[in-house]
Amino acid sequence: MRLTRQQCNLLPGLFALLLLLVTSCGSGGGISGSGGVPPGTSAGPIDGFGSVIVNGVHFNSSSATITKDGVAAPESALRVGMMIELRGDITAGVASSITYRAEVKGPATSVSVTDAELGTGVLVVLGQTVRVNAETIFDGTSLSALVQGDLLEVSGPRDAAGTVVATFIESKATLDEYKVVGIVTNANPGADTLRIGGLDVDYSTADTSDVPGGDPANGDLIEVKGLPTDFNAPSNLIASKIEPVTRLSGDAGAPLQLEGYITDFVSPANFRVLGFPVRTTGSTTFINGTSASLANNVKVQVKGTVAGDGALEAATCEIQTTNAVRTEWEVEGVDTVGSTVTVLGVTWEVRPETEMEDDSDAEVEPLGLSDLALGDLLQVRGYMDGSTPVAVRLERDDPQSDARLRGPVTSLDDVATFRVDILGTTVRGDGFTDYRDVDDSPMTQQAFFDALQLGTFVDVKWDPFTTTGAPADELSLEND
């Protein structure tokens, strides 16, 4: 039953009284940091387990309270790629609480695969534009298997345009309710309507008792729930419940680690990541770029301390790429203990979530690293985790004559002699190489190498392949 606005107006005062009563009981049982440092927060996608790994840090989670979509859950309910907010002793690497909340749950009303080989595409799920890239982890489905009408759970940060950049997508057989978390726009309290992303919401019959005043306002971060029968595809939902969502926060002096996309960029000293204000200074250490690399929609991992004005003052700022890296040729090395495989001089990290498929005549199912042999033809696609190539998909196939390498420029030392390092492997072009710009238009050899910078993505093709030291048949600038 929906409360009246007069009843809702009394709630903030009641909440404040309750908070006063709770805090007056003392601070016993609360979390604390190391050496007097306040407890901190690490927010981003889960990188792995064996503890919980987020933002490259292993956190002991043995005594952490875990909630998934507002309900207590075991750690086994979490998956790699899920965006979490972890609180605890950041310095010591001990988690006291882990919170996961899906960004959207509902049907896909549009599925567009941009490049199946690179794992890129755009979906619309419950009115939310969802971008899929090489980092997206799929559970129970894959990009190529998605079709309109699939029920999906999506987790990931939003970029400056409000697009959800999926880090995790799970296929659902059924959903008891649909939900979306996002920023309110087009709020119309008189008509009891609002919008989140591309979803128009009618909340005239919804429970809004948790919303101060009973009406969400523009700029509020909320969670909207509705019954499947109350969704009119592709973009209208009659809400059953609306709740405010607590934004990321941190006490002055507390450690804070964030991984997401830059939004609201004004300058390197004034932007947001995951909705939290961030600034870099002359003391900030930059990785894979400089302050000039910062702009809206640039993916970053920032770590530092919350300043007195409430902003994260970054000690380090790592510029990250979500562009797909790829190798396609014979296996040159396999390490089953270290979980790596080497192709074209690139050593890939193979993680438990890596998809492995055997399309060769051997047809081994399931395929594992121990099944691979030197000389096997292997197509590997993934992304860069810092300086480490991480395999998202690994596919064994029958022998072929051509080879392919796609990745960022890692050295320009030999560019004057038309050589360049891609993922640490030196490749070269000559007068017979076909040079291509990002729009696939032809380029001269000199123009191509003049355009290269550290981090520029290049696609290299040899056909037939003999050695990486042989001139490439095609060199293309890439821009995902």
C-alpha positions, 0 to 999 in steps of 0.5 A, a space after each residue: 500500500 502506498 503511503 500518503 505524501 503527508 505520511 512520507 514527509 514524517 519519515 526523514 525525522 523518524 529516520 534521524 531519531 532512529 539514527 541518533 538512538 543507534 549512534 548514542 549506543 557507542 561504536 562497539 562492533 564497528 569496522 576499523 582500519 589499520 593504524 588508525 586509518 578509517 575503514 575504506 571502500 573498494 568498488 569495481 568488478 570482481 576480478 577473482 576469488 580465493 578471497 575476493 579480488 577487486 581492483 587488483 587487491 586480494 581481500 580476506 572475506 571469511 568474516 564479511 557480511 555479503 548481500 546480493 540485491 538486498 538479501 544476505 547471501 554466501 560468497 558462492 553466490 558472487 561471480 567474476 565480473 559482478 560490480 561490488 562495493 567492498 568495505 573494510 580494512 583496505 590497508 590490511 586487505 580484510 573485508 567486513 561487508 560486500 554488497 552486490 546490486 544488479 544494474 538491470 534485470 529484465 528482457 532484451 528487447 534488442 540485440 546487435 552484435 557489432 563484431 562476434 570475433 572481438 566480442 562487441 555488441 549493443 543490447 537494450 535490456 528493460 530500456 537500458 542501453 548495454 554495451 558488451 566488450 571483450 571484458 564482459 563475462 557471460 554466465 549461461 549464455 554468450 554474445 553470439 547466443 543472445 536473442 531478443 526476449 532473453 531474460 538477463 541480469 546485467 552488472 556494470 558501470 555506466 559511462 558518461 552517456 548513461 550506457 551500462 558497460 557490462 562486466 557481467 551478464 547472466 541468462 535467467 530462465 525466469 524472473 519474478 520481477 524486473 528491476 533497474 538501478 539508475 538516475 532519475 530524469 524527466 520526473 513528473 510528480 504530478 503524473 507520478 512518472 519518471 524515466 531511467 535511461 530509456 525506460 518510462 516508469 509509471 509509479 502511480 500504484 507503486 510503494 514509494 514509502 522509502 522515498 523521502 516525500 514519496 516522489 523521486 526527483 531528477 538526479 536521485 539514484 533509485 531502484 525500480 521494481 515491477 512485475 513482468 506483466 506490467 512491462 510494455 516492451 520496449 520501454 514502459 514499466 508500471 512500477 510496484 516498488 521504488 527505493 532510494 539507493 545509497 551512493 558511494 561515500 567515504 569518510 575524510 582520510 579513508 582509503 578509496 579504490 574505484 574502477 569505472 568510467 569517467 563522467 562529468 569531466 571538467 578537468 583532471 582535478 574535477 571529474 567523477 568515477 562511479 558517481 564519486 568526485 575525483 581529482 588528480 594532482 601533481 603527486 598522482 602517479 599515472 599508469 598507461 597515460 598522463 593527465 592529458 589522457 583523462 576525458 569522459 568515457 575513459 576507463 580508469 582505476 583510481 586509488 587514493 584517500 578521501 580528502 576533507 572536501 569529500 573528493 577522492 584525491 588520487 594517489 594512482 590513476 591507471 588508464 585502462 583499455 577495454 579494446 579486445 586483444 587477439 592472437 590466432 596461430 599455433 600454441 608455442 607454450 602451455 603452463 598448466 600450473 601457472 594457467 598460461 598459454 603462449 601464441 605469437 609470443 604473447 603469454 595469456 593468463 587463462 582464468 576459471 571463467 575463460 571459455 574454452 572450446 574445441 572446434 578441431 577434429 579432436 572435439 575434446 569436451 570440456 577442453 582444458 589447458 592440459 589438452 593443448 599441445 605445441 603446434 595446436 591452432 589456437 584462437 584467443 581473444 581477451 583484454 588487458 588487465 594492466 599489462 597482462 593479456 587475460 583470455 576471455 575465449 580460447 578456441 582450438 581449431 584445425 590447422 590454417 595458413 594465416 595468423 593474426 595479432 591484435 593489441 596495443 603498441 607497447 614500444 615505438 623504439 624501432 618505428 623509424 625502421 617500420 617496426 613496432 612492438 604489439 603486446 611485446 611482439 615485434 612486427 614489421 611492414 614493408 613496401 608490399 604491406 597493405 596499410 589501413 586506417 581506422 575507417 579501413 581506408 588505405 594509408 601509406 607506409 610512412 603515414 601509418 607508422 607516423 600515426 602510431 603512439 603507445 597504446 594505439 591498437 593495431 591489427 596484424 595479419 600474415 597470410 601465409 604465416 612463416 614467422 613474426 619476423 616476416 613482413 605483415 601482409 596487412 597492418 590496420 589501425 583499430 578503434 573500438 
